[in-house]
Amino acid sequence: MSEECIDDSAKLAISGNMASGKYFASVTTPDNYEVIISALADQYEADGKGSAEECDALARKNLLSVPFPDLPLSGDLEDDSEGFASALTMGGINGFAISSYTKYPKASLAFINFAASYEMVCRRSEMLGIAPCREDAAEIAGELSKQLFEKVDEGAIYLMPSLSSLSQVWSPAGSFFGDLAEDNLIRPVAERKYDTLEKIQAGLEKTSQNIYDAIHILGV
C-alpha cells in the first residue's frame, strides 16, 4: 500500500482509486458498492468502452462484492485441518425515529410506515446498495444482501452498540495502526517502533489500555 493508508486519505479515495485500477480490492461497507460502481462506470465511459448504460453493466459485471470469508479454526491461514469458523465482524443498522418534540406525530409515523414499506426498502437497497433488514427484501436484493442477512441470523455479525464510549476506540486504535503503516512506508529501519512480534503485541496491549483509560477517565 501507499502512504495514503496512514490517515483517512485512502478511505476517502476508495471509489476513484478502485475505478482507476490503483486499488485492486477494498474492505468497506455494502453502501459503498454503488459509489464504486458509479466511479467505475464513469471511468469506462471516459475510456470509450460504450454508452452510459453499457458501462454501468460492465462495471457491475467486473466488480465483485462478497462478505468476509470463513477463517481456519487453527488460527493459521494456511492450515485448514481443523475446519473453519465464520469471521465475526462488526455491523451497523440505520433506522427511523420520531422526536418527542415534533408537532406532527401522525405525519411522522406515516412517513416511517412509507419508508419502511417493502417497496421502499427494496428501492433504497437498489439505489444505495444497503443490505435490507427485512428477510423478504434481502431475498431479492441480491446475493450479498442475502448472505449478510444470513450472517446476522447466524450471529457472525456483531451489531455495533449504541454507546457513547465507543467513540473512544477509534483515536487510540487509529494512532497505533498509523504507526504500523509509517514503520513500513516512511521510517528508516533503525527508527521503526514495531519491528518484532513482541513489540507489536506490546503496542496492542498499550492501545487497549489507552482505550480503557479514555472510557473510564471521561466517564462515558
Salt bridges, closest charged atoms under 4 A:
GLU4 OE2 - LYS22 NZ 3.46
ASP8 OD1 - LYS11 NZ 3.67
GLU34 OE1 - ARG60 NH2 2.92
ASP56 OD2 - ARG60 NE 2.91
ASP70 OD1 - LYS151 NZ 3.41
GLU126 OE2 - ARG123 NH1 3.14
ASP136 OD2 - ARG134 NH2 2.82
ASP179 OD1 - ARG187 NH2 2.58
ASP179 OD1 - LYS193 NZ 3.41
GLU182 OE1 - ARG187 NH2 3.04
ASP183 OD1 - ARG187 NH1 2.72
ASP195 OD1 - LYS199 NZ 2.97
